[in-house]
Amino acid sequence: MTDKKFEELLKEAVEQCAEKEWEEISQKSKKIRYKPSKEFEEKMENLYQKESCHNNFIGDEQTKSKSQLKDTKSEKRYFHK
């Protein structure tokens, strides 16, 4: 066997082993999942509730101001005609 053939066979064997190992590692990593602690989940839930309440308040203010603007525009049109 020549040195070139031996090197080619060795490269192929190493690549095949590396592919098999990589597949095994990827399969194991799919099974492992992170589960957050209860404290962390509670903190995130509280933050979400605070943020959603704040956003709802801002949204209400924006819609009120828009509707008030529409009313004033229609009143101006009515009085000008």
Secondary structure as GFF3:
##gff-version 3
##sequence-region A 1 81
A	DSSP	alpha_helix	3	31	.	.	.	ID=ss1
A	DSSP	alpha_helix	38	80	.	.	.	ID=ss2
###
